[in-house]
Amino acid sequence: MEDLLPDVLKKLWGKVEEGRLSADEFGRIQDSLVGEYRRIWEDALLLEGFEDLQESVVSEIGSYLGRNDSTEIKRLCCQALAHIKGEWQQKVDTIDKESVEQFYDQSRAMIYELMWWHTLADDLSPLAYVVALKLAQRHECGRCLDFGSGVGSGGILFARHGMEVTLADISSTALDFSSWRFERRGLPSVHLDLKNSRLPEAAFDFITAMDVFEHLVNPVETVRDVDRALKQGGFLFGRFHAEADEDRPHHIILDFQPTLKELQARGFVRVWQDGWLWGHEVYRKMP
């Protein structure tokens, strides 16, 4: 059974510490292995006729939003995080759930920011979705929920590899865009607007929540929703930690202990942790 990328790299670094592998050799192997994951990600997301993911993403944003100036689109992508910070500080009361939901529901800057993040231009952490895919395949999981699905890139990856995909979010703006992306690729999917729809009960054997819980007003309540939607024996893959970041005031949860305690109370057991790259964890709902 193929080891997951973070585990492979951690073992290889052990050889460096033992003097059986040089740091340069490790670097070359790491670049090659990460490159394999990157190709899986890019192959899933690239539009037909494109070989460069940044160019594909810029074209996709332009087609959806009716813009044809690629230089301007790139500029908006690169400045999106600053725009999000400004919008958040002007409009959001972090203890008011309705205020938070309205921000995500209406912000178009999030489309630019998330799509650019998924180009891997500045950060390789979206490749955690490929780690999740390989874990789901290892356990023969067929029905996936991407909770807090954003622009839908993770769902596209799963659908490309034959999984039944449901995308759930509180942002109608993001859901409309991700639905359009699926339709453009001819991929089947279900989209749920969590402002007016509940997750179906015991419907999924694999749930991803990538960089989601730090955005939630009530993450403990969300654990209960996820628990209800996940089948016995199913897996929850996510990142359950965050640090204070002045550029990301929308990261409103920094203490994850109540969330982790709720998972434990509901019979979830941690069965894997990325101890090398990005710190994602996997919890299994024990039968």
C-alpha positions as a printed Julia matrix, in Angstrom:
287×3 Matrix{Float64}:
   0.0    0.0     0.0
   1.41   3.36   -1.07
   2.47   5.62    1.79
   1.11   9.16    1.81
   3.49  11.92    0.78
   4.07  13.47    4.24
   4.86  10.04    5.7
   7.31   9.23    2.9
   9.13  12.52    3.37
   9.29  12.17    7.13
  10.84   8.7     6.79
  13.34   9.97    4.25
  14.4   12.79    6.56
  15.03  10.17    9.2
  17.64   8.72    6.84
  19.22  12.17    6.58
  19.46  12.36   10.36
  21.01   8.89   10.41
  23.59   9.93    7.82
  22.29   7.48    5.2
  21.02  10.2     2.85
  22.38  13.66    2.14
  20.23  16.77    2.47
  20.75  17.47   -1.23
  19.56  13.98   -2.14
  16.55  14.45    0.11
  15.75  17.74   -1.61
  15.85  16.15   -5.05
  13.62  13.27   -3.96
  11.2   15.65   -2.25
  10.95  17.81   -5.37
  10.21  14.73   -7.47
   7.54  13.35   -5.12
   5.85  16.72   -4.64
   5.97  17.1    -8.41
   3.95  13.9    -8.82
   1.24  15.24   -6.5
   1.34  18.56   -8.3
   0.74  16.87  -11.66
  -2.3   15.06  -10.27
  -3.7   18.38   -9.03
  -2.96  20.28  -12.21
  -4.28  17.52  -14.49
  -7.58  17.63  -12.61
  -8.0   21.41  -12.78
  -6.55  22.41  -16.15
  -9.08  23.46  -18.74
  -8.84  21.83  -22.14
  -6.23  23.56  -24.28
  -4.13  24.8   -21.36
  -0.84  23.47  -20.01
  -0.15  26.17  -17.41
  -2.43  26.24  -14.36
  -2.08  29.98  -13.76
  -3.11  30.74  -17.33
  -6.0   28.29  -17.05
  -7.22  29.85  -13.8
  -6.99  33.4   -15.17
  -8.96  32.35  -18.26
 -11.57  30.6   -16.11
 -12.09  33.62  -13.87
 -12.32  35.87  -16.91
 -14.9   33.66  -18.62
 -17.09  33.54  -15.53
 -16.87  37.21  -14.57
 -16.86  38.59  -18.1
 -13.35  40.0   -17.97
 -10.77  39.58  -20.73
  -7.76  41.49  -19.4
  -5.49  38.74  -18.05
  -3.05  41.23  -16.53
  -5.85  42.89  -14.57
  -7.21  39.53  -13.42
  -3.78  38.51  -12.13
  -3.51  41.85  -10.32
  -6.88  41.3    -8.66
  -5.83  37.79   -7.67
  -2.6   38.99   -6.09
  -4.37  41.8    -4.23
  -7.4   39.75   -3.21
  -6.19  38.94    0.29
  -5.75  42.64    1.08
  -9.23  43.35   -0.3
 -10.68  40.57    1.85
  -9.0   42.02    4.93
 -10.44  45.46    4.18
 -13.94  44.14    3.51
 -13.87  42.09    6.68
 -12.74  44.93    8.91
 -15.38  47.26    7.46
 -18.37  44.93    7.45
 -18.06  42.06    9.92
 -18.88  41.64   13.59
 -17.11  38.38   14.43
 -19.57  37.37   17.15
 -22.54  37.86   14.83
 -23.08  34.7    12.77
 -25.33  36.5    10.29
 -22.67  39.15    9.7
 -20.02  36.5     9.03
 -22.3   34.52    6.72
 -23.24  37.65    4.78
 -19.57  38.45    4.21
 -18.8   35.04    2.71
 -22.07  35.03    0.8
 -21.29  38.24   -1.03
 -17.5   38.48   -1.34
 -16.19  38.11   -4.89
 -12.66  38.78   -3.67
 -12.74  35.27   -2.2
 -13.05  33.85   -5.72
  -9.88  35.63   -6.81
  -8.0   34.71   -3.63
  -8.95  31.03   -3.57
  -8.46  30.46   -7.28
  -4.98  32.0    -7.15
  -4.13  29.96   -4.05
  -5.07  26.84   -6.0
  -2.54  27.68   -8.73
   0.14  26.76   -6.15
   1.95  29.98   -7.06
   2.7   30.93   -3.47
   1.74  27.91   -1.37
   1.66  24.15   -2.02
  -0.81  23.34    0.78
  -3.75  22.78   -1.63
  -1.93  19.55   -2.49
  -3.36  18.26    0.79
  -6.42  17.53   -1.35
  -4.31  15.0    -3.27
  -3.25  13.44    0.03
  -6.95  13.23    0.94
  -7.77  11.65   -2.43
  -5.15   8.95   -1.96
  -6.41   8.22    1.55
  -9.99   7.96    0.27
  -8.86   5.6    -2.48
  -6.93   3.49    0.02
 -10.12   2.94    2.01
 -12.33   2.6    -1.09
 -14.45   5.6    -0.15
 -16.88   6.54   -2.9
 -19.07   9.38   -1.59
 -17.3   12.57   -0.59
 -18.53  15.8     0.98
 -16.26  18.82    0.62
 -17.46  20.93    3.55
 -16.64  24.59    3.1
 -15.95  23.84   -0.54
 -15.16  27.38   -1.67
 -14.47  27.54   -5.41
 -14.76  23.77   -5.77
 -11.24  22.77   -6.8
 -11.03  19.9    -4.32
 -14.38  18.59   -5.46
 -13.23  18.72   -9.09
 -10.19  16.62   -8.16
 -12.38  14.0    -6.46
 -14.89  13.93   -9.3
 -12.12  13.52  -11.87
 -11.12  10.38  -10.0
 -14.56   8.84   -9.98
 -15.95   9.86   -6.6
 -19.52  11.05   -6.03
 -19.07  14.62   -4.83
 -21.22  16.98   -2.79
 -20.02  20.53   -2.2
 -21.39  22.49    0.76
 -20.79  26.11    1.68
 -22.52  29.17    3.15
 -21.44  31.3     0.19
 -23.95  31.45   -2.65
 -21.33  33.36   -4.64
 -18.81  30.53   -4.29
 -21.41  27.81   -4.9
 -22.64  29.47   -8.09
 -19.07  29.69   -9.34
 -18.15  26.12   -8.4
 -21.35  24.8    -9.98
 -20.42  26.62  -13.2
 -16.93  25.09  -13.07
 -18.37  21.57  -12.76
 -20.84  22.14  -15.59
 -18.09  23.5   -17.83
 -16.11  20.28  -17.3
 -19.13  18.01  -17.66
 -18.68  16.65  -14.14
 -21.6   15.56  -11.94
 -21.98  17.09   -8.49
 -24.44  18.19   -5.83
 -24.18  21.69   -4.36
 -25.69  22.53   -0.97
 -26.17  26.07    0.33
 -25.83  25.64    4.08
 -27.8   28.8     4.76
 -30.98  27.0     3.76
 -30.11  23.29    3.46
 -29.1   20.64    5.98
 -26.54  17.98    5.29
 -28.13  14.6     4.55
 -27.82  12.01    7.3
 -25.26   9.2     7.1
 -24.68   9.99    3.43
 -20.88  10.16    3.12
 -17.93   7.92    3.83
 -15.38  10.71    3.4
 -15.61  14.38    4.4
 -12.99  17.05    3.8
 -12.91  20.33    5.72
  -9.81  22.05    4.4
  -8.92  25.23    6.27
 -12.55  25.67    7.29
 -12.91  25.45   11.06
 -10.92  28.63   11.76
 -13.6   30.56    9.83
 -16.6   29.29   11.82
 -18.54  31.19   14.45
 -19.6   27.92   16.1
 -17.23  25.07   15.15
 -18.59  22.75   17.86
 -22.04  22.93   16.27
 -20.41  22.15   12.93
 -18.86  19.0    14.38
 -22.38  17.83   15.23
 -23.52  18.49   11.66
 -20.54  16.62   10.23
 -21.11  13.73   12.62
 -24.69  13.44   11.45
 -23.65  13.42    7.78
 -20.82  10.9     8.08
 -21.41   7.16    7.96
 -20.11   4.92   10.72
 -16.53   4.06    9.88
 -16.19   7.15    7.7
 -13.32   9.63    7.68
 -13.0   13.37    8.34
  -9.93  14.97    6.76
  -9.1   18.53    7.77
  -6.75  20.99    9.39
  -7.67  21.76   12.98
  -5.24  24.48   13.95
  -4.52  28.07   13.01
  -2.33  30.91   14.16
  -3.07  34.59   14.56
  -2.48  36.29   11.21
  -2.91  40.04   10.78
  -3.51  39.54    7.05
  -6.36  37.1     7.71
  -8.69  38.58   10.34
 -11.36  36.19    9.03
  -9.49  33.42   10.87
 -11.62  33.89   13.96
 -11.01  30.56   15.73
  -7.55  29.95   17.17
  -8.47  27.65   20.07
  -9.43  24.27   18.64
  -9.68  22.39   21.92
 -13.51  22.62   22.13
 -13.72  21.32   18.55
 -11.37  18.41   19.21
 -13.15  17.56   22.47
 -16.47  17.44   20.63
 -15.0   15.1    18.02
 -13.72  12.82   20.77
 -17.05  12.92   22.61
 -18.81  11.79   19.43
 -16.59   8.79   18.94
 -14.09  10.21   16.47
 -10.55   8.88   16.78
  -7.52  10.43   15.13
  -6.03   7.82   12.8
  -3.49   9.91   10.89
  -1.64  13.2    11.12
   0.6   15.0     8.66
   3.7   15.48   10.74
   5.82  16.9     7.98
   4.12  19.24    5.51
   0.89  21.04    6.45
  -0.41  19.47    9.66
  -3.69  18.02    8.41
  -5.37  15.32   10.48
  -7.76  12.46    9.81
 -10.46  11.41   12.26
 -12.45   8.23   11.88
 -15.99   7.86   13.14
 -15.55   4.55   14.83
 -18.23   1.92   14.18
